[in-house]
Amino acid sequence: MNKEKNNKLALFEGRQIRKVLHEGEWWFSIIDVIEVLVGGDRPRKYWNDLKKKLLQEGYDQLSEKIGQLKMQSSDGKFYATDCANTETLFRIIQSIPSPKVEPLKRWLARVGKERIDEIENPELAMGRMQELYEKKGYPKEWIDKRLRGIAVRQDLTDEWKDRGAATRLEFAAGGVRPQGG
C-alpha cells in the first residue's frame, strides 16, 4: 500500500499531529504530540528525557510498545519516527507533568469512568451513543433505526451462540454449523 495513503494528519487545538495506519490501527508521532502538549523548541529532548523517566518508574515494556514508523517530515521526505498506538500514547500523556496536559488528563479520567459505568450498566452506553448521534446532526428516525438494528443484531448473535456457533466462520454462515465430519 502507498505510504502517502496511510499517512494522515490529526489536528489538536489547531496543531498537526502526524499519524499512520499500521497493522489496522492508528499510530501517532510521539514528538508531534509532545510538541503540542508541552510546547518548547526541543520536543525530541523532552521525549528522550521522558523515556528515561518512564523506564526508571518501571514502565519497562515501553520499548515493546513504541514503533519506529516512516512518516513524512516537513521537507517532504519519509523518516523513521517514534510512534505509539492510542493506548500507549495515553499512557505517555499521563506521564507528562505539565499544566497544559491537565485538561487532557481530566478528559481521559472522565472517559475511563464513563466506560466503567457502561460496563456496569450497558443502557448508559446506548444513551451516550444516541446523544452523540444527535450532536452529530443525525435525524431522530435514523438514530432510532440504528439503535433497533444494533439490538436486533445482538439478539441474533446471542441466538447463534445458544445454538453452538463459536467461530467467525460459523457466525459468517449465519450461526449454522457445517454438517458432516
NULUM-157301 format. One record per residue (C-alpha): residue number from 1; chain; x, y negated, z negated. Coordinates in pm, whole numbers, plus 50000, padded with zeros to 5 digits. Layout:
N
<vexza><num>NUM</num><chaine>A</chaine><x>X</x><y>Y</y><z>Z</z></vexza>
...
***
This chain:
181
<vexza><num>1</num><chaine>A</chaine><x>50000</x><y>50000</y><z>50000</z></vexza>
<vexza><num>2</num><chaine>A</chaine><x>50118</x><y>49649</y><z>50078</z></vexza>
<vexza><num>3</num><chaine>A</chaine><x>50288</x><y>49479</y><z>49781</z></vexza>
<vexza><num>4</num><chaine>A</chaine><x>50122</x><y>49147</y><z>49857</z></vexza>
<vexza><num>5</num><chaine>A</chaine><x>49773</x><y>49303</y><z>49846</z></vexza>
<vexza><num>6</num><chaine>A</chaine><x>49839</x><y>49442</y><z>49498</z></vexza>
<vexza><num>7</num><chaine>A</chaine><x>49993</x><y>49121</y><z>49361</z></vexza>
<vexza><num>8</num><chaine>A</chaine><x>49746</x><y>48862</y><z>49236</z></vexza>
<vexza><num>9</num><chaine>A</chaine><x>49738</x><y>48560</y><z>49012</z></vexza>
<vexza><num>10</num><chaine>A</chaine><x>49531</x><y>48526</y><z>48700</z></vexza>
<vexza><num>11</num><chaine>A</chaine><x>49458</x><y>48184</y><z>48558</z></vexza>
<vexza><num>12</num><chaine>A</chaine><x>49466</x><y>48099</y><z>48190</z></vexza>
<vexza><num>13</num><chaine>A</chaine><x>49399</x><y>47739</y><z>48090</z></vexza>
<vexza><num>14</num><chaine>A</chaine><x>49476</x><y>47640</y><z>48448</z></vexza>
<vexza><num>15</num><chaine>A</chaine><x>49816</x><y>47810</y><z>48447</z></vexza>
<vexza><num>16</num><chaine>A</chaine><x>49912</x><y>48101</y><z>48671</z></vexza>
<vexza><num>17</num><chaine>A</chaine><x>49995</x><y>48445</y><z>48537</z></vexza>
<vexza><num>18</num><chaine>A</chaine><x>50118</x><y>48700</y><z>48789</z></vexza>
<vexza><num>19</num><chaine>A</chaine><x>49956</x><y>49042</y><z>48779</z></vexza>
<vexza><num>20</num><chaine>A</chaine><x>49991</x><y>49358</y><z>48984</z></vexza>
<vexza><num>21</num><chaine>A</chaine><x>49773</x><y>49665</y><z>49023</z></vexza>
<vexza><num>22</num><chaine>A</chaine><x>49986</x><y>49964</y><z>48920</z></vexza>
<vexza><num>23</num><chaine>A</chaine><x>49851</x><y>50320</y><z>48896</z></vexza>
<vexza><num>24</num><chaine>A</chaine><x>49494</x><y>50197</y><z>48877</z></vexza>
<vexza><num>25</num><chaine>A</chaine><x>49533</x><y>49928</y><z>48609</z></vexza>
<vexza><num>26</num><chaine>A</chaine><x>49641</x><y>49566</y><z>48598</z></vexza>
<vexza><num>27</num><chaine>A</chaine><x>49986</x><y>49482</y><z>48465</z></vexza>
<vexza><num>28</num><chaine>A</chaine><x>50076</x><y>49123</y><z>48377</z></vexza>
<vexza><num>29</num><chaine>A</chaine><x>50404</x><y>48933</y><z>48381</z></vexza>
<vexza><num>30</num><chaine>A</chaine><x>50507</x><y>48901</y><z>48018</z></vexza>
<vexza><num>31</num><chaine>A</chaine><x>50725</x><y>48597</y><z>48094</z></vexza>
<vexza><num>32</num><chaine>A</chaine><x>50428</x><y>48415</y><z>48250</z></vexza>
<vexza><num>33</num><chaine>A</chaine><x>50206</x><y>48490</y><z>47950</z></vexza>
<vexza><num>34</num><chaine>A</chaine><x>50471</x><y>48372</y><z>47705</z></vexza>
<vexza><num>35</num><chaine>A</chaine><x>50530</x><y>48056</y><z>47907</z></vexza>
<vexza><num>36</num><chaine>A</chaine><x>50156</x><y>47976</y><z>47900</z></vexza>
<vexza><num>37</num><chaine>A</chaine><x>50107</x><y>48058</y><z>47532</z></vexza>
<vexza><num>38</num><chaine>A</chaine><x>50425</x><y>47921</y><z>47379</z></vexza>
<vexza><num>39</num><chaine>A</chaine><x>50542</x><y>47665</y><z>47630</z></vexza>
<vexza><num>40</num><chaine>A</chaine><x>50901</x><y>47556</y><z>47629</z></vexza>
<vexza><num>41</num><chaine>A</chaine><x>51156</x><y>47578</y><z>47902</z></vexza>
<vexza><num>42</num><chaine>A</chaine><x>51306</x><y>47918</y><z>47812</z></vexza>
<vexza><num>43</num><chaine>A</chaine><x>51034</x><y>48186</y><z>47816</z></vexza>
<vexza><num>44</num><chaine>A</chaine><x>51290</x><y>48458</y><z>47907</z></vexza>
<vexza><num>45</num><chaine>A</chaine><x>51497</x><y>48382</y><z>47596</z></vexza>
<vexza><num>46</num><chaine>A</chaine><x>51182</x><y>48380</y><z>47385</z></vexza>
<vexza><num>47</num><chaine>A</chaine><x>51082</x><y>48720</y><z>47529</z></vexza>
<vexza><num>48</num><chaine>A</chaine><x>51429</x><y>48868</y><z>47462</z></vexza>
<vexza><num>49</num><chaine>A</chaine><x>51418</x><y>48746</y><z>47100</z></vexza>
<vexza><num>50</num><chaine>A</chaine><x>51061</x><y>48876</y><z>47059</z></vexza>
<vexza><num>51</num><chaine>A</chaine><x>51159</x><y>49220</y><z>47193</z></vexza>
<vexza><num>52</num><chaine>A</chaine><x>51435</x><y>49243</y><z>46930</z></vexza>
<vexza><num>53</num><chaine>A</chaine><x>51193</x><y>49134</y><z>46658</z></vexza>
<vexza><num>54</num><chaine>A</chaine><x>50931</x><y>49392</y><z>46762</z></vexza>
<vexza><num>55</num><chaine>A</chaine><x>51189</x><y>49670</y><z>46762</z></vexza>
<vexza><num>56</num><chaine>A</chaine><x>51304</x><y>49568</y><z>46413</z></vexza>
<vexza><num>57</num><chaine>A</chaine><x>50942</x><y>49574</y><z>46293</z></vexza>
<vexza><num>58</num><chaine>A</chaine><x>50906</x><y>49934</y><z>46404</z></vexza>
<vexza><num>59</num><chaine>A</chaine><x>50735</x><y>49894</y><z>46738</z></vexza>
<vexza><num>60</num><chaine>A</chaine><x>50978</x><y>50145</y><z>46886</z></vexza>
<vexza><num>61</num><chaine>A</chaine><x>50751</x><y>50252</y><z>47173</z></vexza>
<vexza><num>62</num><chaine>A</chaine><x>50795</x><y>49908</y><z>47327</z></vexza>
<vexza><num>63</num><chaine>A</chaine><x>51035</x><y>50019</y><z>47598</z></vexza>
<vexza><num>64</num><chaine>A</chaine><x>50796</x><y>50301</y><z>47698</z></vexza>
<vexza><num>65</num><chaine>A</chaine><x>50507</x><y>50055</y><z>47730</z></vexza>
<vexza><num>66</num><chaine>A</chaine><x>50687</x><y>49785</y><z>47929</z></vexza>
<vexza><num>67</num><chaine>A</chaine><x>50731</x><y>49834</y><z>48301</z></vexza>
<vexza><num>68</num><chaine>A</chaine><x>50965</x><y>49668</y><z>48547</z></vexza>
<vexza><num>69</num><chaine>A</chaine><x>50741</x><y>49596</y><z>48845</z></vexza>
<vexza><num>70</num><chaine>A</chaine><x>50814</x><y>49390</y><z>49155</z></vexza>
<vexza><num>71</num><chaine>A</chaine><x>50637</x><y>49056</y><z>49151</z></vexza>
<vexza><num>72</num><chaine>A</chaine><x>50661</x><y>48761</y><z>49383</z></vexza>
<vexza><num>73</num><chaine>A</chaine><x>50867</x><y>48474</y><z>49250</z></vexza>
<vexza><num>74</num><chaine>A</chaine><x>50831</x><y>48105</y><z>49326</z></vexza>
<vexza><num>75</num><chaine>A</chaine><x>51094</x><y>48150</y><z>49601</z></vexza>
<vexza><num>76</num><chaine>A</chaine><x>50862</x><y>48397</y><z>49778</z></vexza>
<vexza><num>77</num><chaine>A</chaine><x>51083</x><y>48699</y><z>49712</z></vexza>
<vexza><num>78</num><chaine>A</chaine><x>50989</x><y>49002</y><z>49502</z></vexza>
<vexza><num>79</num><chaine>A</chaine><x>51189</x><y>49073</y><z>49186</z></vexza>
<vexza><num>80</num><chaine>A</chaine><x>51164</x><y>49335</y><z>48910</z></vexza>
<vexza><num>81</num><chaine>A</chaine><x>50974</x><y>49169</y><z>48626</z></vexza>
<vexza><num>82</num><chaine>A</chaine><x>50889</x><y>49286</y><z>48274</z></vexza>
<vexza><num>83</num><chaine>A</chaine><x>50518</x><y>49369</y><z>48281</z></vexza>
<vexza><num>84</num><chaine>A</chaine><x>50264</x><y>49511</y><z>48039</z></vexza>
<vexza><num>85</num><chaine>A</chaine><x>49917</x><y>49654</y><z>48073</z></vexza>
<vexza><num>86</num><chaine>A</chaine><x>49633</x><y>49484</y><z>47887</z></vexza>
<vexza><num>87</num><chaine>A</chaine><x>49665</x><y>49687</y><z>47565</z></vexza>
<vexza><num>88</num><chaine>A</chaine><x>50039</x><y>49633</y><z>47532</z></vexza>
<vexza><num>89</num><chaine>A</chaine><x>50006</x><y>49268</y><z>47628</z></vexza>
<vexza><num>90</num><chaine>A</chaine><x>49754</x><y>49216</y><z>47346</z></vexza>
<vexza><num>91</num><chaine>A</chaine><x>50000</x><y>49378</y><z>47102</z></vexza>
<vexza><num>92</num><chaine>A</chaine><x>50274</x><y>49143</y><z>47221</z></vexza>
<vexza><num>93</num><chaine>A</chaine><x>50045</x><y>48840</y><z>47193</z></vexza>
<vexza><num>94</num><chaine>A</chaine><x>49957</x><y>48935</y><z>46835</z></vexza>
<vexza><num>95</num><chaine>A</chaine><x>50329</x><y>48922</y><z>46753</z></vexza>
<vexza><num>96</num><chaine>A</chaine><x>50381</x><y>48566</y><z>46876</z></vexza>
<vexza><num>97</num><chaine>A</chaine><x>50397</x><y>48329</y><z>46578</z></vexza>
<vexza><num>98</num><chaine>A</chaine><x>50265</x><y>48014</y><z>46741</z></vexza>
<vexza><num>99</num><chaine>A</chaine><x>49970</x><y>47785</y><z>46661</z></vexza>
<vexza><num>100</num><chaine>A</chaine><x>49893</x><y>47783</y><z>47034</z></vexza>
<vexza><num>101</num><chaine>A</chaine><x>49826</x><y>48158</y><z>47018</z></vexza>
<vexza><num>102</num><chaine>A</chaine><x>49589</x><y>48145</y><z>46718</z></vexza>
<vexza><num>103</num><chaine>A</chaine><x>49269</x><y>48085</y><z>46923</z></vexza>
<vexza><num>104</num><chaine>A</chaine><x>49351</x><y>48386</y><z>47138</z></vexza>
<vexza><num>105</num><chaine>A</chaine><x>49424</x><y>48599</y><z>46830</z></vexza>
<vexza><num>106</num><chaine>A</chaine><x>49088</x><y>48497</y><z>46677</z></vexza>
<vexza><num>107</num><chaine>A</chaine><x>48914</x><y>48588</y><z>47003</z></vexza>
<vexza><num>108</num><chaine>A</chaine><x>49086</x><y>48930</y><z>47006</z></vexza>
<vexza><num>109</num><chaine>A</chaine><x>48978</x><y>48991</y><z>46647</z></vexza>
<vexza><num>110</num><chaine>A</chaine><x>48618</x><y>48895</y><z>46729</z></vexza>
<vexza><num>111</num><chaine>A</chaine><x>48610</x><y>49121</y><z>47036</z></vexza>
<vexza><num>112</num><chaine>A</chaine><x>48756</x><y>49407</y><z>46829</z></vexza>
<vexza><num>113</num><chaine>A</chaine><x>48490</x><y>49361</y><z>46562</z></vexza>
<vexza><num>114</num><chaine>A</chaine><x>48215</x><y>49349</y><z>46825</z></vexza>
<vexza><num>115</num><chaine>A</chaine><x>48342</x><y>49673</y><z>46978</z></vexza>
<vexza><num>116</num><chaine>A</chaine><x>48344</x><y>49847</y><z>46638</z></vexza>
<vexza><num>117</num><chaine>A</chaine><x>47990</x><y>49719</y><z>46573</z></vexza>
<vexza><num>118</num><chaine>A</chaine><x>47882</x><y>49857</y><z>46913</z></vexza>
<vexza><num>119</num><chaine>A</chaine><x>48023</x><y>50199</y><z>46827</z></vexza>
<vexza><num>120</num><chaine>A</chaine><x>47814</x><y>50197</y><z>46510</z></vexza>
<vexza><num>121</num><chaine>A</chaine><x>47504</x><y>50065</y><z>46690</z></vexza>
<vexza><num>122</num><chaine>A</chaine><x>47504</x><y>50117</y><z>47071</z></vexza>
<vexza><num>123</num><chaine>A</chaine><x>47197</x><y>49894</y><z>47113</z></vexza>
<vexza><num>124</num><chaine>A</chaine><x>47424</x><y>49598</y><z>47038</z></vexza>
<vexza><num>125</num><chaine>A</chaine><x>47627</x><y>49682</y><z>47349</z></vexza>
<vexza><num>126</num><chaine>A</chaine><x>47313</x><y>49684</y><z>47564</z></vexza>
<vexza><num>127</num><chaine>A</chaine><x>47208</x><y>49346</y><z>47421</z></vexza>
<vexza><num>128</num><chaine>A</chaine><x>47552</x><y>49199</y><z>47478</z></vexza>
<vexza><num>129</num><chaine>A</chaine><x>47555</x><y>49329</y><z>47835</z></vexza>
<vexza><num>130</num><chaine>A</chaine><x>47215</x><y>49173</y><z>47902</z></vexza>
<vexza><num>131</num><chaine>A</chaine><x>47335</x><y>48842</y><z>47761</z></vexza>
<vexza><num>132</num><chaine>A</chaine><x>47647</x><y>48847</y><z>47980</z></vexza>
<vexza><num>133</num><chaine>A</chaine><x>47444</x><y>48920</y><z>48295</z></vexza>
<vexza><num>134</num><chaine>A</chaine><x>47211</x><y>48630</y><z>48206</z></vexza>
<vexza><num>135</num><chaine>A</chaine><x>47509</x><y>48395</y><z>48158</z></vexza>
<vexza><num>136</num><chaine>A</chaine><x>47641</x><y>48501</y><z>48499</z></vexza>
<vexza><num>137</num><chaine>A</chaine><x>47308</x><y>48398</y><z>48651</z></vexza>
<vexza><num>138</num><chaine>A</chaine><x>47163</x><y>48735</y><z>48748</z></vexza>
<vexza><num>139</num><chaine>A</chaine><x>46782</x><y>48739</y><z>48782</z></vexza>
<vexza><num>140</num><chaine>A</chaine><x>46586</x><y>48895</y><z>48495</z></vexza>
<vexza><num>141</num><chaine>A</chaine><x>46436</x><y>49157</y><z>48728</z></vexza>
<vexza><num>142</num><chaine>A</chaine><x>46783</x><y>49267</y><z>48841</z></vexza>
<vexza><num>143</num><chaine>A</chaine><x>46907</x><y>49287</y><z>48480</z></vexza>
<vexza><num>144</num><chaine>A</chaine><x>46606</x><y>49496</y><z>48374</z></vexza>
<vexza><num>145</num><chaine>A</chaine><x>46655</x><y>49730</y><z>48669</z></vexza>
<vexza><num>146</num><chaine>A</chaine><x>47028</x><y>49764</y><z>48592</z></vexza>
<vexza><num>147</num><chaine>A</chaine><x>46965</x><y>49845</y><z>48224</z></vexza>
<vexza><num>148</num><chaine>A</chaine><x>46698</x><y>50102</y><z>48316</z></vexza>
<vexza><num>149</num><chaine>A</chaine><x>46935</x><y>50258</y><z>48570</z></vexza>
<vexza><num>150</num><chaine>A</chaine><x>47207</x><y>50294</y><z>48305</z></vexza>
<vexza><num>151</num><chaine>A</chaine><x>46961</x><y>50456</y><z>48063</z></vexza>
<vexza><num>152</num><chaine>A</chaine><x>46832</x><y>50698</y><z>48329</z></vexza>
<vexza><num>153</num><chaine>A</chaine><x>47186</x><y>50793</y><z>48433</z></vexza>
<vexza><num>154</num><chaine>A</chaine><x>47278</x><y>50858</y><z>48068</z></vexza>
<vexza><num>155</num><chaine>A</chaine><x>46970</x><y>51079</y><z>48022</z></vexza>
<vexza><num>156</num><chaine>A</chaine><x>47059</x><y>51270</y><z>48337</z></vexza>
<vexza><num>157</num><chaine>A</chaine><x>47421</x><y>51333</y><z>48240</z></vexza>
<vexza><num>158</num><chaine>A</chaine><x>47307</x><y>51438</y><z>47891</z></vexza>
<vexza><num>159</num><chaine>A</chaine><x>47073</x><y>51692</y><z>48053</z></vexza>
<vexza><num>160</num><chaine>A</chaine><x>47356</x><y>51824</y><z>48272</z></vexza>
<vexza><num>161</num><chaine>A</chaine><x>47577</x><y>51860</y><z>47963</z></vexza>
<vexza><num>162</num><chaine>A</chaine><x>47297</x><y>52054</y><z>47789</z></vexza>
<vexza><num>163</num><chaine>A</chaine><x>47286</x><y>52288</y><z>48089</z></vexza>
<vexza><num>164</num><chaine>A</chaine><x>47659</x><y>52354</y><z>48069</z></vexza>
<vexza><num>165</num><chaine>A</chaine><x>47818</x><y>52104</y><z>48306</z></vexza>
<vexza><num>166</num><chaine>A</chaine><x>48167</x><y>52027</y><z>48180</z></vexza>
<vexza><num>167</num><chaine>A</chaine><x>48397</x><y>51937</y><z>48468</z></vexza>
<vexza><num>168</num><chaine>A</chaine><x>48397</x><y>51641</y><z>48706</z></vexza>
<vexza><num>169</num><chaine>A</chaine><x>48318</x><y>51878</y><z>48991</z></vexza>
<vexza><num>170</num><chaine>A</chaine><x>48011</x><y>52010</y><z>48810</z></vexza>
<vexza><num>171</num><chaine>A</chaine><x>47886</x><y>51659</y><z>48740</z></vexza>
<vexza><num>172</num><chaine>A</chaine><x>47953</x><y>51559</y><z>49103</z></vexza>
<vexza><num>173</num><chaine>A</chaine><x>47745</x><y>51857</y><z>49212</z></vexza>
<vexza><num>174</num><chaine>A</chaine><x>47452</x><y>51734</y><z>49004</z></vexza>
<vexza><num>175</num><chaine>A</chaine><x>47526</x><y>51940</y><z>48697</z></vexza>
<vexza><num>176</num><chaine>A</chaine><x>47490</x><y>52261</y><z>48891</z></vexza>
<vexza><num>177</num><chaine>A</chaine><x>47747</x><y>52528</y><z>48814</z></vexza>
<vexza><num>178</num><chaine>A</chaine><x>47869</x><y>52722</y><z>49114</z></vexza>
<vexza><num>179</num><chaine>A</chaine><x>47715</x><y>53070</y><z>49124</z></vexza>
<vexza><num>180</num><chaine>A</chaine><x>47913</x><y>53391</y><z>49151</z></vexza>
<vexza><num>181</num><chaine>A</chaine><x>48260</x><y>53474</y><z>49048</z></vexza>
***
